[in-house]
């Protein structure tokens, strides 16, 4: 059947039967009112009419209330609140709802990454929801640049604060190998040879890679491959926009420990060469002739040590070379030209052809002692004196761990 025709028939039949029902309803009071009119009982007419009018008004109010209630109930779907309170449901239903909510809360809490130490007795009523500390449901939590708060040895450690201190610790370790000054009288606390200290210190303008190569030239570090491996990872950690992960940080610290273990005192031939160069500088500082001021050089080269880096020393009077690392100390070009270590060249590996100058005035030296980092206060890592060769040559000292 056509939907339009069906809708018309439904509406017409409903209107027709409603009209018939209305006529049948009005037929009885109309007949009663007519009888009262014929018999002159006018008072009864008012009573009958009033009763029907009052009944009609009451029915209209009931119908309007029913419409309002239905529309309000439909408008409240879905409800903004769940009727589970004590006044909404019975006690048994309320108890069931509370147990279900408590279980859901426990499951939600147990799924959150955290340190589960000491939580064994916190969920005695929910034994089946306890978290296995060895295999938590959230797995291994790791954030680049930070150690896990559940780490057994390095909890909540910011990697960058450690990385920034590594060059100072390497310098401190290298400076600590400087021999005592044999020109001073013997004392209980011998003073280090400042000529060796000057050679071992790192100028502020020298990078870590160049400094490690410089230590290799001095015979302090004799493993070029270790230097290359460490500097590659260090430079990535220091200058990359991506923070290190835990495995990379631990690999960096392993290489750092190997660097510290590899640092040894300067071989005697190189040490004697440094002392001779310093003496030469003192004796010839005021003897620069016109040819020297014009840029001519007088170079004497001889090999002083044959090690892993095969360094050679030469005394060069070329100002432009020596003034590279002396700009911060305020030296003139002529005085910088007589530096005790004017040029150290490397003959093997990736260090071939390197030229570095490492000299600074005593006033501008950074006083870095053994066992202390170059940063002032708040250091999170410091040098240590291991009792066993397998022990780490450094130790951490920060809020998460102090030892």
Beta strands, then each sheet from edge to edge (+ up, - down):
strand 1: 300-303
strand 2: 312-315
strand 3: 343-345
strand 4: 381-383
strand 5: 394-398
strand 6: 401-402
sheet 1: 1+ 2- 3+
sheet 2: 4+ 5- 6+
end
